[in-house]
Amino acid sequence: MTVPRIVYLFLALLLLSCASVPDTHQVLFPRGELPEKRLTLLAPVLLNELKGVEDPSEAYDRNLYVGLIRFSGGFIEDVGRGMMARSRELRFSHQNKFSLVIRESFAGMVRNILDARGTPYEISDADPTPLLTVTERSLIDRYPEEGRDNINLPLIAYDIVPRKPFRVEAGLAGRLAVVPVVEFYYGHNGGWFNGQTFGCPAGIRFRVHVLVIDGDSGEMLYRFSDEEQHLVPKQYRMNIIEIEQYLLDARKALFDKLFRSFP
């Protein structure tokens, strides 16, 4: 093999790796200290609330679901979706329970980190939705697990940013708002997510974000995003206790990453 062909192969492999799913753990913020303003921690918000998606089936299709998913009936090729493979039957449950667990545990993580750093903060029950706007775009790049993963295709990237023009909310003037956002959070038995031709075993998956927004200007000073996923090889049924344990282990991994990166 000639040298140019070796270089070409290396570049091709590099481009292939770049076409995979985007990094699930990213921190984007100016290096250095945040402005000298006190922090206000807002309650975690679900992205399906920000997007106004109430129907569980729609939330599932748009990768915004929080709860338990049960697949049954094998798979079909959905004519209305261009012969996309999907599970024949879906049953959604435990939305309220899973929502409560991730909200409380996520808020607790941020509080524990701030306490450990000795960072003063206040807790506010103000609604964070007026602070944020969300846009979405489909990701069409292929990746190795595409046919057998536990998330629907096409993948959707949700960009969560401060609303413009930014409206200063009462209680946030002169402060930094810490806003946790839950994109999705679920456990499931084995089955076919939309577009996943080969199906997948039982597992769990979630994706979350933490934003720090200047309460005066609306400038986003810090953004943390993390996605945790686990599939259990050759296991197609799990009870709720097993699913909750896998989710607990994944939340511990999330906490470790957030602890290391939070400014």
C-alpha positions as CSV (number, residue, x, y, z in Angstrom):
1,M,0.0,0.0,0.0
2,T,1.5,3.3,-1.0
3,V,1.8,6.2,1.4
4,P,-0.9,8.3,-0.2
5,R,-3.3,5.4,0.1
6,I,-2.4,5.0,3.8
7,V,-3.1,8.7,4.4
8,Y,-6.4,8.4,2.5
9,L,-7.5,5.4,4.6
10,F,-6.6,7.2,7.8
11,L,-8.6,10.3,6.7
12,A,-11.6,8.1,5.7
13,L,-11.6,6.4,9.2
14,L,-11.3,9.8,10.8
15,L,-14.3,11.1,8.9
16,L,-16.3,8.0,9.7
17,S,-15.6,8.5,13.4
18,C,-16.7,12.1,13.1
19,A,-20.0,11.1,11.5
20,S,-21.0,9.1,14.6
21,V,-23.3,10.3,17.3
22,P,-22.0,13.6,18.8
23,D,-20.1,13.6,22.0
24,T,-22.5,12.9,24.8
25,H,-20.5,14.8,27.4
26,Q,-19.6,18.3,26.5
27,V,-18.9,21.4,28.5
28,L,-18.9,24.7,26.8
29,F,-18.0,27.8,28.9
30,P,-15.4,30.5,29.0
31,R,-12.4,29.2,30.9
32,G,-11.9,31.1,34.1
33,E,-14.2,32.1,36.9
34,L,-17.8,33.0,36.5
35,P,-18.9,36.6,37.2
36,E,-19.0,37.6,40.8
37,K,-22.7,37.0,41.2
38,R,-24.6,34.8,43.6
39,L,-26.2,31.7,42.2
40,T,-29.9,30.9,42.1
41,L,-30.7,27.2,41.5
42,L,-34.0,26.6,39.6
43,A,-35.9,23.4,39.7
44,P,-35.1,20.9,36.8
45,V,-37.4,21.2,33.8
46,L,-38.3,18.5,31.3
47,L,-37.6,19.3,27.7
48,N,-41.0,18.0,26.7
49,E,-42.5,20.7,28.9
50,L,-40.4,23.3,27.2
51,K,-41.6,22.0,23.8
52,G,-45.2,21.7,24.9
53,V,-45.3,18.0,24.1
54,E,-47.9,16.3,26.4
55,D,-48.8,13.1,24.6
56,P,-46.5,10.2,25.6
57,S,-46.5,8.7,22.1
58,E,-45.4,12.0,20.6
59,A,-42.8,12.5,23.3
60,Y,-41.4,9.0,22.6
61,D,-41.3,9.6,18.8
62,R,-39.4,12.9,19.3
63,N,-37.0,11.4,21.8
64,L,-38.4,13.4,24.7
65,Y,-40.0,10.7,26.7
66,V,-39.6,10.2,30.5
67,G,-40.9,6.9,31.9
68,L,-41.1,3.2,31.3
69,I,-41.5,1.7,27.8
70,R,-42.8,-1.8,27.1
71,F,-42.5,-3.2,23.6
72,S,-44.6,-6.1,22.4
73,G,-45.9,-7.8,19.2
74,G,-42.7,-8.0,17.3
75,F,-42.0,-5.3,14.7
76,I,-43.7,-3.9,11.7
77,E,-42.6,-1.8,8.8
78,D,-44.7,1.4,9.1
79,V,-46.0,2.3,5.7
80,G,-46.9,5.8,6.9
81,R,-43.2,6.4,7.9
82,G,-41.6,5.2,4.7
83,M,-41.5,1.5,5.7
84,M,-39.6,2.4,8.9
85,A,-39.2,-0.6,11.2
86,R,-40.8,-0.1,14.7
87,S,-42.4,-2.2,17.5
88,R,-45.9,-3.2,16.7
89,E,-47.2,-2.3,20.2
90,L,-45.9,0.2,22.8
91,R,-47.1,0.7,26.4
92,F,-46.0,3.8,28.3
93,S,-46.1,3.9,32.1
94,H,-44.5,5.4,35.2
95,Q,-44.1,8.8,33.7
96,N,-44.9,10.6,36.9
97,K,-42.7,8.4,39.0
98,F,-39.7,8.7,36.7
99,S,-40.2,12.5,36.3
100,L,-40.2,12.9,40.1
101,V,-37.1,10.7,40.5
102,I,-35.0,12.5,37.9
103,R,-36.1,16.0,39.0
104,E,-35.3,15.4,42.6
105,S,-32.0,13.5,42.1
106,F,-30.8,15.9,39.4
107,A,-31.5,19.0,41.7
108,G,-29.8,17.1,44.5
109,M,-26.7,16.5,42.5
110,V,-26.3,20.2,41.7
111,R,-26.9,21.2,45.3
112,N,-24.4,18.6,46.6
113,I,-21.7,20.0,44.2
114,L,-22.4,23.6,45.2
115,D,-22.3,22.6,48.9
116,A,-19.0,20.7,48.4
117,R,-17.4,23.7,46.7
118,G,-18.7,26.0,49.4
119,T,-20.5,28.1,46.8
120,P,-23.3,30.2,48.2
121,Y,-26.7,29.8,46.4
122,E,-30.4,30.2,46.8
123,I,-33.1,27.8,45.7
124,S,-36.0,29.3,43.7
125,D,-39.3,27.7,42.6
126,A,-39.6,30.1,39.7
127,D,-40.6,28.6,36.4
128,P,-37.5,28.4,34.2
129,T,-39.4,28.0,30.9
130,P,-39.6,31.8,30.1
131,L,-35.8,31.9,30.2
132,L,-35.2,29.3,27.5
133,T,-36.0,28.6,23.8
134,V,-35.4,25.3,22.0
135,T,-34.7,24.6,18.4
136,E,-34.3,21.2,16.9
137,R,-32.5,19.6,13.9
138,S,-32.3,16.0,12.6
139,L,-28.9,14.3,12.6
140,I,-28.7,12.1,9.5
141,D,-25.1,10.9,10.0
142,R,-24.8,7.2,10.4
143,Y,-23.1,5.5,13.4
144,P,-22.2,1.9,14.3
145,E,-25.1,1.2,16.6
146,E,-27.7,2.8,14.4
147,G,-29.7,-0.4,13.6
148,R,-29.7,-1.9,17.1
149,D,-29.7,1.1,19.5
150,N,-32.2,2.2,22.2
151,I,-33.2,5.6,20.7
152,N,-35.4,6.5,17.8
153,L,-34.2,7.5,14.4
154,P,-33.7,10.0,13.0
155,L,-31.7,11.3,15.9
156,I,-32.7,14.9,16.9
157,A,-30.4,17.5,18.3
158,Y,-32.1,19.9,20.6
159,D,-30.4,23.3,21.1
160,I,-31.4,24.9,24.4
161,V,-30.4,28.5,24.6
162,P,-31.5,31.7,26.6
163,R,-34.5,33.4,25.0
164,K,-33.8,36.5,22.9
165,P,-34.7,39.2,23.8
166,F,-34.0,38.0,27.3
167,R,-36.6,39.0,29.9
168,V,-35.2,39.7,33.3
169,E,-37.2,37.6,35.8
170,A,-38.0,38.8,39.3
171,G,-35.5,37.4,41.7
172,L,-32.8,36.8,39.1
173,A,-31.5,40.3,38.6
174,G,-27.9,40.6,39.6
175,R,-27.7,36.8,39.9
176,L,-26.7,33.7,37.9
177,A,-29.4,31.2,37.2
178,V,-28.5,27.5,37.3
179,V,-31.0,25.7,35.1
180,P,-31.0,21.8,34.9
181,V,-32.9,20.4,31.9
182,V,-33.9,16.7,31.3
183,E,-34.1,15.8,27.6
184,F,-35.2,12.2,28.1
185,Y,-35.1,9.6,30.8
186,Y,-36.4,6.1,30.4
187,G,-36.1,2.3,30.9
188,H,-37.4,-0.4,28.6
189,N,-37.6,-4.1,27.7
190,G,-36.3,-5.5,24.5
191,G,-37.8,-4.3,21.3
192,W,-37.6,-2.0,18.2
193,F,-37.2,1.7,18.6
194,N,-38.3,3.6,15.5
195,G,-35.9,2.9,12.7
196,Q,-33.9,0.3,14.6
197,T,-34.0,-2.6,12.1
198,F,-32.4,-5.3,14.4
199,G,-34.0,-4.2,17.7
200,C,-32.2,-4.1,21.0
201,P,-32.2,-5.9,24.4
202,A,-33.5,-4.3,27.6
203,G,-31.8,-1.2,28.9
204,I,-32.0,2.4,30.0
205,R,-31.0,5.8,28.6
206,F,-31.1,9.5,29.6
207,R,-29.8,12.8,28.5
208,V,-29.5,15.9,30.6
209,H,-28.1,19.5,30.5
210,V,-27.1,22.1,33.1
211,L,-27.0,25.8,32.0
212,V,-25.7,28.8,33.8
213,I,-27.3,32.0,32.6
214,D,-26.6,35.6,33.5
215,G,-29.8,36.9,35.0
216,D,-29.2,40.4,33.7
217,S,-28.0,39.9,30.2
218,G,-29.2,36.4,29.4
219,E,-25.7,35.4,28.3
220,M,-25.1,31.6,28.7
221,L,-21.9,31.3,30.6
222,Y,-21.8,27.5,31.0
223,R,-23.4,24.5,29.4
224,F,-23.0,20.9,30.4
225,S,-24.5,18.0,28.5
226,D,-24.3,14.3,29.2
227,E,-26.0,11.2,27.9
228,E,-25.9,7.9,29.8
229,Q,-27.0,4.6,28.2
230,H,-26.8,0.9,29.1
231,L,-28.1,-2.2,27.2
232,V,-28.1,-5.6,28.9
233,P,-26.7,-8.2,26.4
234,K,-29.1,-11.1,25.7
235,Q,-31.7,-9.8,28.3
236,Y,-35.0,-8.8,26.8
237,R,-37.1,-8.5,30.0
238,M,-36.4,-6.5,33.1
239,N,-38.6,-5.8,36.1
240,I,-39.0,-2.2,37.4
241,I,-36.5,-2.9,40.2
242,E,-33.7,-3.9,37.8
243,I,-34.4,-0.9,35.6
244,E,-34.3,1.5,38.5
245,Q,-31.0,0.1,39.6
246,Y,-29.4,0.6,36.2
247,L,-30.8,4.1,36.1
248,L,-29.3,4.7,39.6
249,D,-25.9,3.5,38.4
250,A,-26.1,5.8,35.4
251,R,-27.1,8.8,37.6
252,K,-23.9,8.1,39.7
253,A,-21.9,8.3,36.5
254,L,-23.6,11.6,35.6
255,F,-22.8,13.0,39.0
256,D,-19.1,12.2,38.7
257,K,-18.9,14.0,35.3
258,L,-20.8,17.0,36.5
259,F,-18.7,17.2,39.7
260,R,-15.5,17.3,37.7
261,S,-16.7,19.9,35.3
262,F,-18.9,22.4,37.1
263,P,-17.0,25.7,37.5
